[in-house]
Amino acid sequence: MTTSDSLLDCVVLEPGRPATAAVVWLHGLGASGHDFPPIVPELGLPKDHAIRFVFPHAPQIPVTINGGMVMPAWYDILAMDFDRKVDEAGVRRSGQQANALIQRERDRGVAADRIVIAGFSQGGAIAFHAGLRYPERLAGILALSTYIAADCDLENERSLANLDIPILQCHGTQDPMVTPGMGEAARDRLSGLGYQVNWKTYPMQHQVCPQEIDAIGVWLREVLPG
């Protein structure tokens, strides 16, 4: 299923009954919206849940660290050091695209506080960027194997409505792509601003694992009850 021309194309999983909640879930660099739908049946959600899952496809853009190769990416990565210099304008653009998908759920009648924004790696960086700035209270931010790509003046731009938003951040202790230190830096940055980050680590690389999927399912049932 795809969206209209004004929105990103998406894979959409509809629940068995009219949706009263939504998860907008962004994939990682070079992947697609087809990456994470197979996880949904493994989350342990009730059979009669009413959560719509939206998996957008990132735009195709040149990525500097990959020799300028055009691939699905939420923003350009300019260097692979710890600070990982990135294209701030691209982060902001993708944040706006994520906001547009959240707004579509609002237009469909889903309350803002019944919407989770989620992402893996690059997608998690956009979930952080968009979720912390969204003007209405959201249900939560799910950040997997990720980091804060560009601070973008977060302290001044963050939304007062989401100062106490539930955040689940998961990371692999053996991740060679987004190192554990990068995830810890994001956690510490958010904790320093007063956010309550539920931080979980798993003995894995740049991936997801069954124990993590179980934890995500438990968390989703908590932030999207009923």
C-alpha positions in Angstrom: 0.0 0.0 0.0 1.3 3.4 -0.8 0.5 6.9 0.2 -0.5 9.9 -1.8 2.1 11.9 -3.8 2.4 14.4 -0.9 3.6 11.7 1.5 6.3 9.1 1.6 5.4 5.7 0.2 4.7 3.3 3.0 4.0 -0.3 3.9 0.9 -0.2 6.1 -0.3 -3.0 8.3 -3.9 -2.5 9.3 -5.3 -4.1 12.5 -8.3 -6.4 12.4 -10.6 -3.7 13.6 -10.7 0.1 13.2 -7.4 1.6 14.2 -7.3 3.7 17.4 -3.5 3.8 17.7 -0.6 3.9 15.3 3.1 3.2 15.2 5.2 5.1 12.5 8.4 3.0 12.2 11.4 4.2 10.2 14.0 1.8 8.8 17.8 2.2 8.7 20.2 3.3 6.0 19.9 1.4 2.7 16.9 -0.6 3.9 13.2 -0.1 3.1 9.8 -0.1 4.7 9.7 -3.9 4.2 12.3 -4.5 6.8 10.3 -4.4 10.0 6.7 -5.6 9.2 7.7 -9.3 9.9 8.4 -8.3 13.5 4.9 -7.2 14.2 3.4 -10.7 14.6 6.3 -11.4 17.1 5.4 -8.6 19.4 2.9 -10.5 21.4 0.1 -7.9 20.9 -3.5 -9.0 21.7 -5.2 -10.6 18.6 -7.8 -7.8 18.8 -5.3 -4.9 19.0 -6.3 -1.8 17.1 -2.8 -0.5 16.2 -2.0 0.5 12.6 1.7 0.1 11.7 3.2 2.5 9.2 6.6 1.7 7.6 7.7 4.5 5.3 10.4 4.1 2.6 13.2 6.7 2.9 13.9 8.9 -0.2 16.7 7.8 -2.5 19.7 10.2 -2.0 23.5 10.2 -2.5 25.3 9.1 0.7 28.8 10.6 1.0 30.3 7.8 3.2 29.3 5.3 0.5 31.1 7.1 -2.3 28.1 9.1 -3.2 26.0 6.1 -4.1 22.3 6.7 -4.3 20.3 4.7 -1.8 17.4 4.9 0.7 18.5 7.3 3.4 16.9 9.7 5.8 19.9 12.1 5.6 23.5 12.2 4.2 26.3 10.9 6.4 29.5 12.8 5.8 31.9 11.0 8.1 32.0 7.7 10.1 33.8 9.1 13.2 32.2 9.0 16.7 30.6 12.4 16.2 29.4 11.2 12.7 29.0 14.5 11.0 25.7 14.5 9.1 23.5 16.7 6.9 21.4 18.7 9.4 19.1 19.9 6.6 18.4 16.3 5.7 17.6 15.5 9.3 15.2 18.4 9.4 13.6 17.4 6.1 13.0 13.8 7.2 11.7 15.1 10.5 9.1 17.0 8.6 8.2 13.9 6.5 7.7 11.9 9.7 5.5 14.7 11.1 3.4 14.5 7.9 2.8 10.8 8.5 1.9 11.5 12.1 -0.5 14.2 10.9 -2.1 11.7 8.5 -2.9 9.5 11.5 -4.4 12.5 13.3 -6.5 13.2 10.2 -7.7 9.6 10.3 -8.9 10.1 13.9 -6.1 8.7 15.9 -5.3 10.9 18.9 -1.7 12.1 19.2 -1.2 10.4 22.5 -2.0 7.1 20.8 0.8 7.5 18.3 4.3 6.1 18.7 7.2 7.1 16.5 9.9 4.4 16.1 13.0 3.9 14.2 16.1 1.8 13.7 19.6 3.3 13.2 19.1 6.3 10.9 15.4 5.9 11.3 15.8 6.1 15.1 17.7 9.3 14.8 14.7 10.8 12.9 12.3 9.3 15.5 14.3 11.2 18.2 14.3 14.4 16.2 10.6 14.4 15.3 9.2 12.9 18.5 11.0 15.3 20.9 9.8 18.3 18.9 6.3 17.2 18.1 3.9 19.9 19.4 1.3 17.5 20.8 1.8 14.8 23.4 2.7 11.5 21.7 2.5 8.0 23.2 6.2 7.3 23.0 9.5 7.1 21.1 11.1 3.8 20.3 14.8 4.2 19.4 16.7 1.1 18.2 20.5 0.9 17.7 20.6 4.6 17.1 22.0 8.0 18.2 21.2 11.7 18.0 22.3 12.5 14.5 22.2 16.3 14.8 21.3 18.1 18.0 19.7 20.9 16.0 19.4 23.1 19.0 17.3 20.5 20.8 17.3 22.3 24.1 15.4 25.3 22.6 13.4 23.4 20.0 12.0 20.5 22.1 8.3 20.4 22.7 6.9 21.2 26.2 4.1 18.7 25.5 6.6 15.8 25.3 9.0 16.5 28.2 7.8 13.4 29.9 7.3 11.2 26.8 8.1 7.5 27.3 11.3 6.6 25.6 12.5 3.0 25.0 16.1 3.0 23.7 17.7 -0.4 22.8 21.3 -1.0 21.7 23.6 -3.9 20.9 26.7 -4.2 23.1 28.7 -5.4 20.0 27.4 -2.9 17.5 30.2 -2.0 15.1 28.1 0.4 13.0 26.5 2.6 15.7 28.8 2.0 18.6 27.4 1.5 22.1 29.1 4.8 23.0 27.0 6.6 20.5 23.8 5.2 22.0 25.0 6.0 25.5 25.8 9.6 24.4 22.2 10.0 23.2 20.8 8.5 26.4 23.0 10.8 28.5 22.1 13.9 26.4 18.4 13.1 26.9 18.8 12.3 30.6 20.6 15.5 31.1 17.6 17.3 29.7 15.3 15.5 32.2 13.9 12.8 29.9 13.3 9.4 31.5 15.0 7.0 29.1 14.3 3.2 29.5 17.7 2.0 28.3 18.2 -1.7 27.4 21.2 -3.5 25.9 21.6 -6.9 24.3 24.6 -9.0 23.3 24.2 -8.4 19.5 25.6 -6.3 16.7 23.6 -3.8 14.4 20.4 -5.8 14.4 17.4 -6.8 16.5 17.1 -10.0 18.6 14.2 -12.0 20.0 14.7 -10.7 23.6 14.6 -7.1 22.3 11.4 -7.8 20.3 9.8 -9.2 23.4 10.8 -6.0 25.3 9.4 -3.8 22.5 6.1 -5.7 22.7 5.8 -5.3 26.4 6.6 -1.6 26.1 4.0 -1.0 23.3 1.3 -2.7 25.4 2.2 -0.3 28.2 2.2 2.9 26.1 -0.7 1.9 23.9 -3.0 0.1 26.3 -6.3 -1.4 25.2 
